[in-house]
Amino acid sequence: MRAKTLATAAIAVLATMTTACGAGGPTAAEPPAAPATASSTASSAPTPPVPPAPPVPSTPDSARPSTPAVPAVTTTPEPQPAPAPPVTVPGTPCDITDGACVRLSTNESWLISGGEVSYGPVPTTSGRPGYETPVGTFSVLWQVRDDWSIPYDGPMPFSTYFVANGIAFHEGSLTEQSHGCIHLSREAASTYFEALSVGDRVQVTA
């Protein structure tokens, strides 16, 4: 009888140990779980979102301290003397020192050498309307003693050309206007032909 009682007690102890080590729930040998405290409840509650920090106001450019601008250093140029006006050859409207001078408005021409008149004035005629003799300073280009005008079918003795399109001093009428050339008497045309050379200057004024 005593042995049976001991066996029953041993079985009861083994049953208690199996329940305590298994995956089951709490048993009589396991103390009840402690009720949740206020602190544990608070820790499990969701955390409210943190509001974003207010933007930092930017300082307007007008309120920012500015670095004073360094004034530019300007240099006033020294005044330069005005160029001396050209000196015209006495008795002519031209300022060349050597060559031939023509004034269209008075139908006159001169030869100039060393800044002085060497021949003239002599009478001339020049281009008619539509064929005006050009104004300016030119150079003698070529010379032909006995030339002939093909476009106008006429003689051009003692031709001294000074414009590439065919403008020349030559013997011609002193009563009729030309097609751009400077007409001279035979004597004057011969004198111009002998006195002028290729490269010499010819100044034609209005």
N, CA and C of each residue as an Amber inpcrd file, in Angstrom:
protein
   618
   0.8300000  -1.1910000   0.0000000   0.0000000   0.0000000   0.0000000
   0.8670000   1.2450000   0.0000000   1.9150000   1.2720000   0.7400000
   2.8310000   2.4060000   0.8110000   3.5400000   2.5680000  -0.5110000
   3.9280000   1.4760000  -1.2010000   4.6390000   1.5590000  -2.4830000
   3.7560000   2.1620000  -3.5430000   2.4690000   1.8740000  -3.5660000
   1.5450000   2.4230000  -4.5510000   1.3800000   3.9130000  -4.3750000
   1.3420000   4.3070000  -3.1160000   1.1970000   5.7360000  -2.8410000
   2.3940000   6.5090000  -3.3270000   3.5950000   5.9560000  -3.1730000
   4.8170000   6.6270000  -3.6260000   4.8390000   6.6990000  -5.1440000
   4.3850000   5.6850000  -5.8070000   4.3860000   5.6780000  -7.2680000
   3.4370000   6.7240000  -7.7980000   2.2880000   6.8140000  -7.1540000
   1.3030000   7.8270000  -7.6020000   1.8690000   9.2160000  -7.4410000
   2.5730000   9.4790000  -6.3710000   3.1490000  10.7990000  -6.1290000
   4.2190000  11.1100000  -7.1460000   5.0040000  10.1110000  -7.5630000
   6.0810000  10.3490000  -8.5530000   5.4950000  10.7010000  -9.8940000
   4.3990000  10.0540000 -10.2740000   3.7490000  10.3470000 -11.5700000
   3.2360000  11.7710000 -11.5860000   2.6800000  12.2010000 -10.4690000
   2.1480000  13.5610000 -10.3740000   3.2540000  14.5960000 -10.5560000
   4.4510000  14.3700000  -9.9890000   5.5810000  15.3050000 -10.1100000
   6.0470000  15.3900000 -11.5570000   6.1310000  14.2160000 -12.2570000
   6.5700000  14.2060000 -13.6600000   5.6020000  14.9640000 -14.5530000
   4.3150000  14.8150000 -14.2560000   3.3230000  15.5260000 -15.0690000
   3.4710000  17.0200000 -14.9140000   3.7520000  17.4530000 -13.7380000
   3.9270000  18.8850000 -13.4970000   5.1360000  19.4140000 -14.2370000
   6.2490000  18.7180000 -14.3160000   7.4880000  19.1490000 -14.9550000
   7.2870000  19.2130000 -16.4440000   6.5970000  18.2820000 -17.0940000
   6.3760000  18.2820000 -18.5350000   5.5740000  19.4690000 -18.9290000
   4.5810000  19.8270000 -18.2210000   3.7380000  20.9690000 -18.5490000
   4.5180000  22.2360000 -18.4040000   5.3800000  22.3730000 -17.4430000
   6.1250000  23.6020000 -17.2090000   7.1500000  23.8160000 -18.2900000
   7.7880000  22.7720000 -18.9300000   8.8390000  22.9320000 -19.9510000
   8.2830000  22.9270000 -21.3700000   7.0250000  22.6180000 -21.5760000
   6.4710000  22.5270000 -22.9270000   6.0740000  23.8930000 -23.4650000
   5.3490000  23.8710000 -24.6190000   4.9290000  25.1020000 -25.2780000
   3.5350000  25.4880000 -24.8850000   2.9980000  24.8410000 -23.9070000
   1.6370000  25.1210000 -23.5140000   1.5320000  26.4100000 -22.7390000
   0.2880000  26.7250000 -22.3190000   0.0500000  27.9570000 -21.6060000
   0.4260000  27.8210000 -20.1630000   0.1040000  28.7580000 -19.3270000
   0.4620000  28.7530000 -17.9110000  -0.2640000  27.6230000 -17.1960000
   0.3690000  27.0710000 -16.1670000  -0.2000000  25.9930000 -15.3800000
  -0.3220000  26.4860000 -13.9650000  -0.8040000  25.5410000 -13.1370000
  -0.9740000  25.8930000 -11.7370000   0.3570000  26.1720000 -11.1060000
   1.4260000  25.4970000 -11.6060000   2.7380000  25.7280000 -11.0210000
   3.3350000  27.0480000 -11.4850000   2.7340000  27.6810000 -12.5400000
   3.3000000  28.9330000 -13.1330000   2.5110000  30.0990000 -12.6000000
   3.1110000  31.0780000 -12.0110000   2.3580000  32.1970000 -11.4380000
   1.6560000  32.9600000 -12.5450000   0.4670000  33.4970000 -12.2380000
  -0.2940000  34.2470000 -13.2570000   0.4870000  35.4820000 -13.7040000
   0.2290000  35.8270000 -14.9460000   0.9340000  37.0010000 -15.5050000
   0.4930000  38.2480000 -14.8070000   1.4510000  39.1290000 -14.6010000
   1.1540000  40.3850000 -13.9090000   0.3550000  41.2860000 -14.8440000
  -0.6450000  41.9650000 -14.2790000  -1.4490000  42.8680000 -15.1300000
  -0.5720000  43.9880000 -15.7060000  -0.9550000  44.4330000 -16.8840000
  -0.1830000  45.5110000 -17.5470000  -0.2690000  46.7670000 -16.7420000
   0.8530000  47.4120000 -16.5990000   0.9140000  48.6610000 -15.8390000
   0.6920000  49.8300000 -16.7790000   0.5430000  50.9710000 -16.1800000
   0.3040000  52.1800000 -16.9740000   1.4840000  52.4980000 -17.8620000
   2.7200000  52.1850000 -17.3170000   3.9130000  52.5140000 -18.1000000
   4.0290000  51.6370000 -19.3170000   3.6710000  50.3380000 -19.1710000
   3.7780000  49.4480000 -20.3170000   2.7320000  49.8030000 -21.3610000
   1.5410000  50.2280000 -20.9050000   0.4950000  50.6210000 -21.8490000
   0.9100000  51.8530000 -22.6310000   1.5210000  52.8020000 -21.9220000
   1.9410000  54.0420000 -22.5820000   3.0200000  53.7980000 -23.6010000
   3.9170000  52.8240000 -23.2970000   5.0190000  52.5760000 -24.2180000
   4.5480000  51.9160000 -25.4940000   3.4460000  51.1800000 -25.4160000
   2.9670000  50.4950000 -26.6080000   2.0570000  51.3760000 -27.4420000
   1.6480000  52.5700000 -26.9250000   0.7660000  53.4640000 -27.6860000
   1.5520000  54.1120000 -28.8320000   0.9140000  54.3970000 -29.9840000
   1.6310000  55.0270000 -31.1190000   2.1410000  56.4180000 -30.7580000
   3.3370000  56.7520000 -31.2850000   3.9570000  58.0610000 -31.0180000
   3.3800000  59.0900000 -31.9770000   2.8550000  60.2060000 -31.4310000
   2.2830000  61.2280000 -32.3400000   3.3860000  61.8220000 -33.2140000
   3.0600000  62.1950000 -34.5060000   4.0910000  62.7650000 -35.4040000
   4.6080000  64.0960000 -34.8890000   5.9040000  64.3260000 -35.1320000
   6.5350000  65.5820000 -34.7110000   6.3010000  66.6200000 -35.8140000
   5.6970000  67.7480000 -35.4750000   5.4510000  68.7620000 -36.5320000
   6.7830000  69.2790000 -37.0850000   6.8290000  69.5780000 -38.4240000
   8.0870000  70.0810000 -39.0230000   8.4590000  71.4410000 -38.4480000
   9.7580000  71.6930000 -38.4240000  10.2380000  72.9790000 -37.9040000
   9.8280000  74.0970000 -38.8560000   9.4250000  75.2320000 -38.3080000
   9.0290000  76.3420000 -39.1880000  10.2160000  76.7960000 -40.0320000
   9.9560000  77.2030000 -41.3230000  11.0700000  77.6380000 -42.1920000
  11.7580000  78.8710000 -41.6350000  13.0590000  78.9050000 -41.8610000
  13.8350000  80.0570000 -41.4080000  13.6740000  81.1740000 -42.4320000
  13.1670000  82.3110000 -42.0240000  12.9550000  83.3870000 -43.0120000
  14.2900000  83.8500000 -43.5820000  14.2680000  84.0310000 -44.9240000
  15.4890000  84.5040000 -45.5860000  15.5740000  86.0200000 -45.4780000
  16.7960000  86.4810000 -45.4540000  17.0230000  87.9220000 -45.3440000
  16.9950000  88.5350000 -46.7300000  16.1120000  89.5000000 -46.9890000
  16.0880000  90.1050000 -48.3260000  17.4140000  90.7800000 -48.6480000
  17.6970000  90.8650000 -49.9940000  18.9660000  91.4560000 -50.4210000
  19.1310000  92.8810000 -49.9190000  17.9800000  93.5910000 -49.8110000
  18.0790000  94.9820000 -49.3820000  18.4970000  95.1120000 -47.9300000
  18.2280000  94.0490000 -47.1460000  18.5640000  94.1240000 -45.7280000
  19.9640000  93.6060000 -45.4410000  20.5620000  92.9550000 -46.4570000
  21.8910000  92.4030000 -46.2250000  22.9350000  93.5110000 -46.3150000
  23.9380000  93.4330000 -45.4950000  24.9910000  94.4570000 -45.5910000
  25.7240000  94.3090000 -46.9220000  25.8900000  95.3690000 -47.6540000
  26.5460000  95.3270000 -48.9560000  27.9450000  95.9160000 -48.8560000
  28.8050000  95.3620000 -49.7070000  30.1700000  95.8740000 -49.7480000
  30.1970000  97.1000000 -50.6490000  30.6660000  98.2180000 -50.1740000
  30.6600000  99.4280000 -51.0160000  31.4780000  99.2180000 -52.2780000
  30.8880000  99.6320000 -53.4350000  31.5730000  99.4810000 -54.7130000
  32.7640000 100.4200000 -54.7910000  33.8160000  99.9030000 -55.3890000
  35.0150000 100.7150000 -55.5610000  34.8500000 101.5290000 -56.8340000
  34.8820000 102.8290000 -56.7810000  34.6790000 103.6260000 -58.0020000
  35.7780000 103.3710000 -59.0150000  35.3400000 103.2680000 -60.3090000
  36.3040000 103.0450000 -61.3780000  37.1630000 104.2930000 -61.5790000
  38.4050000 104.0280000 -61.8220000  39.3290000 105.1310000 -62.0410000
  39.3520000 105.4470000 -63.5310000  38.9460000 106.6250000 -63.8900000
  38.9470000 107.0300000 -65.2960000  40.0580000 108.0380000 -65.5410000
  40.6350000 107.8770000 -66.7010000  41.7140000 108.7930000 -67.0870000
  41.2440000 109.6390000 -68.2580000  41.2690000 110.9120000 -68.0890000
  40.8520000 111.8170000 -69.1530000  42.0040000 111.9950000 -70.1310000
  41.7590000 111.6030000 -71.4140000  42.8630000 111.7480000 -72.3700000
  43.2040000 113.2110000 -72.5970000  44.4470000 113.4240000 -72.8220000
  44.8820000 114.7840000 -73.0730000  44.4050000 115.2250000 -74.4570000
  43.9090000 116.4330000 -74.5550000  43.4390000 116.9020000 -75.8680000
  44.5750000 116.9510000 -76.8750000  44.2570000 116.4570000 -78.0700000
  45.2490000 116.4650000 -79.1270000  45.0620000 117.7000000 -80.0030000
  46.1420000 118.2480000 -80.4630000  46.0110000 119.4300000 -81.3400000
  45.3260000 119.0670000 -82.6450000  44.5060000 119.9520000 -83.1280000
  43.8010000 119.7300000 -84.3870000  44.7990000 119.7140000 -85.5390000
  44.5500000 118.8130000 -86.5140000  45.4820000 118.7810000 -87.6430000
  45.4610000 120.0990000 -88.4020000  46.5830000 120.4440000 -88.8960000
  46.6910000 121.7080000 -89.6300000  45.9200000 121.6040000 -90.9370000
  45.1710000 122.6110000 -91.2860000  44.4250000 122.5640000 -92.5510000
  45.3840000 122.5090000 -93.7220000  44.9700000 121.8250000 -94.7920000
  45.8680000 121.7640000 -95.9500000  46.1070000 123.1570000 -96.5170000
  47.2880000 123.3600000 -96.9750000  47.6660000 124.6550000 -97.5440000
  47.4460000 124.5890000 -99.0470000  46.5820000 125.4470000 -99.5500000
  46.3370000 125.4630000-100.9930000  47.4280000 126.2440000-101.6960000
  47.6700000 125.8400000-102.9230000  48.6660000 126.5460000-103.7360000
  48.0840000 127.9080000-104.1030000  48.8000000 128.9780000-103.8400000
  48.2790000 130.3170000-104.1500000  47.7790000 130.4250000-105.5910000
  46.5590000 130.9720000-105.7260000  45.9780000 131.1570000-107.0550000
  45.2080000 129.9600000-107.5570000  45.1630000 128.8600000-106.7680000
  44.4390000 127.6470000-107.1860000  43.5860000 127.1430000-106.0300000
  42.6210000 126.2560000-106.2940000  41.8410000 125.6390000-105.2230000
  42.4560000 124.3320000-104.7300000  43.6480000 123.9730000-105.2130000
  44.2260000 122.6540000-104.9210000  45.3200000 122.7330000-103.8610000
  45.5440000 121.5910000-103.1730000  46.5810000 121.5410000-102.1450000
  47.7110000 120.5780000-102.4970000  47.7190000 120.0440000-103.7170000
  48.8410000 119.2020000-104.1290000  50.0360000 120.1030000-104.4370000
  51.2340000 119.5670000-104.2830000  52.4430000 120.3830000-104.5220000
  53.0290000 120.1590000-105.9060000  52.6360000 119.0400000-106.5350000
  53.1260000 118.7580000-107.8900000  52.0320000 118.0330000-108.6700000
  51.8310000 118.4390000-109.9250000  50.8420000 117.7660000-110.7610000
  49.9590000 118.7610000-111.4790000  48.6820000 118.3500000-111.6820000
  47.7350000 119.1930000-112.4080000  46.5270000 119.4600000-111.5190000
  45.9990000 120.6750000-111.6120000  44.8460000 121.1040000-110.8080000
  43.7450000 121.5520000-111.7610000  42.4840000 121.1830000-111.4180000
  41.3340000 121.5380000-112.2540000  40.2360000 122.0840000-111.3510000
  39.5870000 123.1760000-111.7920000  38.3820000 123.6610000-111.1080000
  37.2480000 123.6650000-112.1340000  36.2540000 122.8040000-111.8920000
  35.1850000 122.6100000-112.8590000  34.2590000 123.8250000-112.9640000
  33.9840000 124.4730000-111.8250000  32.9960000 125.5570000-111.8090000
  33.4430000 126.7660000-112.6280000  34.7570000 126.9600000-112.7730000
  35.2640000 128.1260000-113.5200000  35.9520000 127.7240000-114.8190000
  35.9380000 126.3990000-115.1240000  36.5660000 125.9150000-116.3700000
  38.0150000 126.3890000-116.4840000  38.8040000 126.0680000-115.4140000
  40.2100000 126.4500000-115.3870000  41.0720000 125.2690000-114.9630000
  42.3280000 125.3050000-115.3630000  43.2830000 124.2800000-114.9600000
  44.6750000 124.8810000-114.8680000  45.5210000 124.2650000-114.0210000
  46.8860000 124.7250000-113.7760000  47.8300000 123.5230000-113.7140000
  49.0770000 123.7790000-114.0380000  50.1380000 122.8380000-113.7140000
  50.8720000 123.3960000-112.5060000  51.2110000 122.5180000-111.5510000
  51.8410000 122.9310000-110.3010000  53.1640000 122.1820000-110.1420000
  54.1900000 122.8990000-109.7110000  55.4930000 122.2820000-109.4660000
  56.1150000 122.9180000-108.2300000  56.5180000 122.0920000-107.2680000
  57.1470000 122.5980000-106.0440000  56.2360000 123.4930000-105.2380000
  54.9330000 123.2670000-105.2750000  53.9840000 124.0580000-104.5020000
  53.6380000 125.3850000-105.1270000  54.0370000 125.6030000-106.3780000
  53.7330000 126.8600000-107.0690000  53.1860000 126.5760000-108.4660000
  52.4120000 127.5320000-108.9770000  51.8740000 127.3860000-110.3240000
  53.0240000 127.5140000-111.3270000  53.1570000 126.5070000-112.1870000
  54.1950000 126.5410000-113.2230000  53.6080000 126.8230000-114.6060000
  52.2740000 126.6650000-114.7230000  51.6340000 126.9140000-116.0210000
  50.1420000 127.1030000-115.7690000  49.5660000 128.1560000-116.4020000
  48.1410000 128.3880000-116.2730000  47.8360000 129.6300000-115.4560000
  46.5310000 129.8950000-115.2730000  45.4360000 128.9940000-115.6470000
  45.1610000 128.9940000-117.1460000  44.6540000 127.8290000-117.6140000
  44.2590000 127.6910000-119.0140000  42.7780000 127.3230000-119.0470000
  42.0420000 127.7080000-120.1300000  40.6240000 127.3840000-120.2120000
  40.3920000 125.9000000-120.5020000  39.2930000 125.4060000-119.9960000
  38.9310000 123.9870000-120.1720000  37.4310000 123.8690000-120.4190000
  37.0130000 122.6970000-120.8390000  35.6130000 122.2670000-120.7620000
  35.6340000 120.8670000-120.1630000  34.5210000 120.4910000-119.5300000
  34.4680000 119.1980000-118.8420000  33.1660000 118.4770000-119.1930000
  32.8410000 117.4420000-118.4100000  31.7310000 116.5540000-118.7350000
  30.3600000 117.2200000-118.7070000  29.5390000 116.8480000-119.6700000
  28.1700000 117.3330000-119.7640000  27.2790000 116.5760000-118.7830000
  26.0250000 117.0090000-118.5430000  25.1250000 116.2910000-117.6300000
  24.9830000 114.8210000-118.0380000  25.1270000 113.9570000-117.0510000
  25.0990000 112.5150000-117.2950000  26.4750000 111.9380000-117.5400000
  27.4560000 112.7910000-117.8160000  28.8280000 112.3600000-118.0630000
  29.7880000 113.2440000-117.2620000  29.4060000 113.6050000-116.0340000
  30.1680000 114.5600000-115.2350000  31.5920000 114.0590000-114.9660000
  32.5290000 114.9730000-115.0260000  33.9140000 114.6530000-114.6600000
  33.9720000 114.4180000-113.1520000  34.5580000 113.3130000-112.6970000
  34.5950000 113.0320000-111.2610000  35.4980000 113.9980000-110.5010000
  35.0990000 114.3050000-109.2720000  35.8740000 115.1750000-108.3920000
  36.7160000 114.3080000-107.4610000  37.9510000 114.7060000-107.2130000
  38.8220000 113.9510000-106.3100000  40.2700000 114.1110000-106.7030000
  41.1230000 113.3270000-106.0580000  42.5530000 113.3400000-106.3550000
  42.9190000 112.0150000-107.0010000  43.5410000 112.0720000-108.1310000
  43.8540000 110.8890000-108.9290000  45.3390000 110.9040000-109.2790000
  45.7540000 109.9180000-110.0610000  47.1350000 109.8450000-110.5470000
  47.1220000 109.5810000-112.0460000  48.1270000 110.0770000-112.7390000
  48.2550000 109.8050000-114.1610000  48.4920000 108.3120000-114.3550000
  47.6970000 107.6880000-115.2210000  47.7630000 106.2390000-115.4190000
  48.5420000 105.8580000-116.6780000  48.2380000 106.4970000-117.7950000
  48.9760000 106.2550000-119.0390000  48.7660000 107.4500000-119.9730000
  49.5680000 107.5100000-121.0300000  49.5010000 108.6110000-121.9910000
  49.5780000 108.0640000-123.4150000  48.8090000 108.6850000-124.3130000
  48.8190000 108.3170000-125.7380000  48.8470000 109.6140000-126.5390000
  49.8740000 109.8060000-127.3380000  50.0260000 111.0800000-128.0490000
  48.9150000 111.2870000-129.0820000  48.6100000 110.2670000-129.8730000
  47.5680000 110.4000000-130.8960000  46.5320000 109.3000000-130.6780000
  45.6090000 109.5470000-129.7500000  44.5980000 108.5420000-129.4270000
  43.3130000 108.8270000-130.2020000  42.4060000 107.8390000-130.1930000
  41.1230000 107.9620000-130.8970000  40.0230000 107.3960000-129.9890000
  38.9380000 108.1600000-129.8520000  37.8160000 107.7040000-129.0370000
  36.9440000 106.7720000-129.8620000  36.9360000 105.5000000-129.4950000
  36.0930000 104.5340000-130.2130000  34.6160000 104.7510000-129.8990000
  34.2120000 104.9490000-128.6030000  32.7690000 105.1340000-128.3400000
  32.1850000 106.3590000-129.0230000  32.9790000 107.4460000-129.1320000
  32.4440000 108.6980000-129.6700000  33.0640000 109.0630000-131.0200000
  33.8880000 108.1540000-131.5440000  34.4300000 108.2650000-132.8900000
  35.0350000 109.6490000-133.1490000  36.0650000 109.9720000-132.3600000
  36.7120000 111.2600000-132.5470000  38.1470000 111.2250000-132.0890000
  38.9720000 112.1540000-132.5850000  40.3980000 112.1930000-132.2210000
  40.5840000 112.7080000-130.7990000  41.6550000 112.2390000-130.1520000
  42.0160000 112.6690000-128.7890000  43.5300000 112.8980000-128.7500000
  44.0130000 113.9580000-129.3960000  45.4670000 114.2020000-129.3870000
  45.9770000 114.5320000-127.9850000  47.1640000 114.0830000-127.6990000
  47.8600000 114.3670000-126.4330000  47.0190000 113.9130000-125.2070000
  46.5730000 112.6930000-125.2560000  45.7340000 112.1760000-124.1680000
  46.5930000 111.7970000-122.9660000  46.2350000 112.3600000-121.8150000
  46.8770000 112.0130000-120.5410000  45.7760000 111.5070000-119.6180000
  45.6840000 110.1820000-119.4500000  44.5870000 109.5560000-118.6930000
  44.8820000 109.5770000-117.1930000  43.8460000 109.9120000-116.4200000
  44.0020000 109.8980000-114.9600000  42.8550000 109.1900000-114.2340000
  41.8580000 108.6840000-114.9430000  40.8020000 107.8540000-114.3620000
  40.6710000 106.6130000-115.2400000  40.5590000 105.4380000-114.6100000
  40.6450000 104.1800000-115.3440000  39.5350000 103.9730000-116.3600000
  38.3750000 104.6330000-116.1960000  37.2940000 104.4080000-117.1570000
  37.4130000 105.2880000-118.3930000  38.5540000 105.9550000-118.5800000
  38.8090000 106.6730000-119.8170000  38.7750000 108.1740000-119.7220000
  38.8730000 108.7480000-118.5320000  38.8800000 110.2020000-118.3720000
  40.3150000 110.7080000-118.5420000  40.4830000 111.7290000-119.3910000
  41.8340000 112.2030000-119.6960000  41.8290000 113.6970000-120.0010000
  43.0130000 114.3020000-119.9050000  43.2490000 115.6090000-120.5270000
  43.5140000 115.3210000-122.0090000  42.9640000 116.1070000-122.9040000
  43.3430000 115.9940000-124.3130000  42.8600000 117.2230000-125.0690000
  43.4010000 117.3880000-126.2540000  42.9560000 118.4980000-127.0890000
  41.4900000 118.2800000-127.4680000  40.6890000 119.3420000-127.3180000
  39.2820000 119.2210000-127.6620000  38.6090000 120.5670000-127.7000000
  37.2990000 120.5470000-127.9770000  36.5290000 121.7750000-128.1040000
  36.4540000 122.5200000-126.7810000  36.6410000 123.8310000-126.8510000
  36.5060000 124.6570000-125.6490000  35.1430000 125.3360000-125.5900000
  34.2480000 124.9330000-126.4790000  32.8910000 125.4880000-126.4700000
  31.8420000 124.4140000-126.2210000  32.1850000 123.1810000-126.4750000
  31.2510000 122.0800000-126.2520000  31.7480000 121.2010000-125.1000000
  30.8260000 120.7840000-124.2660000  31.1950000 119.9110000-123.1480000
  31.5510000 118.5170000-123.6480000  32.3380000 117.8280000-122.8360000
  32.8340000 116.5050000-123.2140000  31.9520000 115.4030000-122.6240000
  32.4310000 114.1550000-122.7630000  31.7880000 113.0040000-122.1150000
  32.5460000 112.6100000-120.8440000  33.1730000 113.5950000-120.2240000
  33.8820000 113.3670000-118.9640000  35.3170000 113.8200000-118.9770000
  35.9290000 113.9180000-120.1580000  37.3300000 114.3380000-120.2340000
  37.4680000 115.8450000-120.0170000  38.7120000 116.2750000-119.8080000
  39.0370000 117.6910000-119.7020000  39.6010000 118.1350000-121.0510000
  38.8500000 118.9740000-121.7360000  39.3140000 119.5010000-123.0170000
  40.2710000 120.6710000-122.7910000  41.3470000 120.6790000-123.5510000
  42.3320000 121.7580000-123.5220000  42.5880000 122.2310000-124.9560000
  43.1460000 123.4190000-125.0590000  43.6070000 123.8650000-126.3770000
  44.7520000 122.9660000-126.8130000  45.0940000 123.0450000-128.0750000
  46.1820000 122.1840000-128.5710000  47.4710000 122.4900000-127.8240000
  47.7750000 123.7860000-127.6530000  49.0080000 124.1640000-126.9540000
  49.0090000 123.6340000-125.5190000  47.8960000 123.8330000-124.8090000
  47.8380000 123.3850000-123.4110000  47.8890000 121.8690000-123.3150000
  47.1850000 121.1770000-124.2160000  47.1940000 119.7140000-124.1900000
  48.5960000 119.1840000-124.4170000  49.3470000 119.8140000-125.3470000
  50.7240000 119.3930000-125.6220000  51.6150000 119.6500000-124.4130000
  51.4000000 120.8060000-123.7500000  52.2160000 121.1460000-122.5740000
  51.9450000 120.1660000-121.4360000  50.6690000 119.8240000-121.1900000
  50.3160000 118.8630000-120.1330000  50.9290000 117.4990000-120.4560000
  50.8720000 117.1100000-121.7130000  51.3930000 115.8010000-122.1100000
  52.8860000 115.7060000-121.8200000  53.6120000 116.7850000-122.0640000
  55.0620000 116.7670000-121.8550000  55.4290000 116.9510000-120.3830000
  54.6410000 117.7120000-119.6330000  54.9980000 118.0280000-118.2440000
  54.6290000 116.9070000-117.2770000  53.5560000 116.1810000-117.5770000
  53.0890000 115.1440000-116.6460000  53.6550000 113.7800000-117.0130000
  53.8140000 112.9450000-116.0010000  54.2940000 111.5760000-116.1870000
  53.4000000 110.6210000-115.4040000  53.4860000 109.3480000-115.7260000
  52.6980000 108.3330000-115.0170000  53.0270000 108.4000000-113.5220000
  51.9920000 108.4700000-112.7040000  52.1450000 108.5500000-111.2390000
  51.9680000 109.9440000-110.6980000  52.0700000 110.9690000-111.5540000
  51.8560000 112.3490000-111.0770000  50.4030000 112.5340000-110.6460000
  50.1930000 113.4360000-109.7260000  48.8620000 113.6290000-109.1670000
  48.0360000 114.6240000-109.9820000  46.7210000 114.3410000-110.0120000
  45.7570000 115.2210000-110.6670000  44.6270000 115.4620000-109.6710000
  44.4050000 116.7180000-109.3170000  43.3460000 117.0550000-108.3610000
  42.2620000 117.8250000-109.0970000  41.0180000 117.2870000-109.0130000
  39.8710000 117.9180000-109.6520000  38.9300000 118.3980000-108.5460000
  38.6450000 119.6950000-108.5570000  37.7480000 120.2870000-107.5540000
  36.4720000 120.7750000-108.2360000  35.4510000 120.9710000-107.4250000
  34.1930000 121.4580000-107.9670000  34.2950000 122.9340000-108.2740000
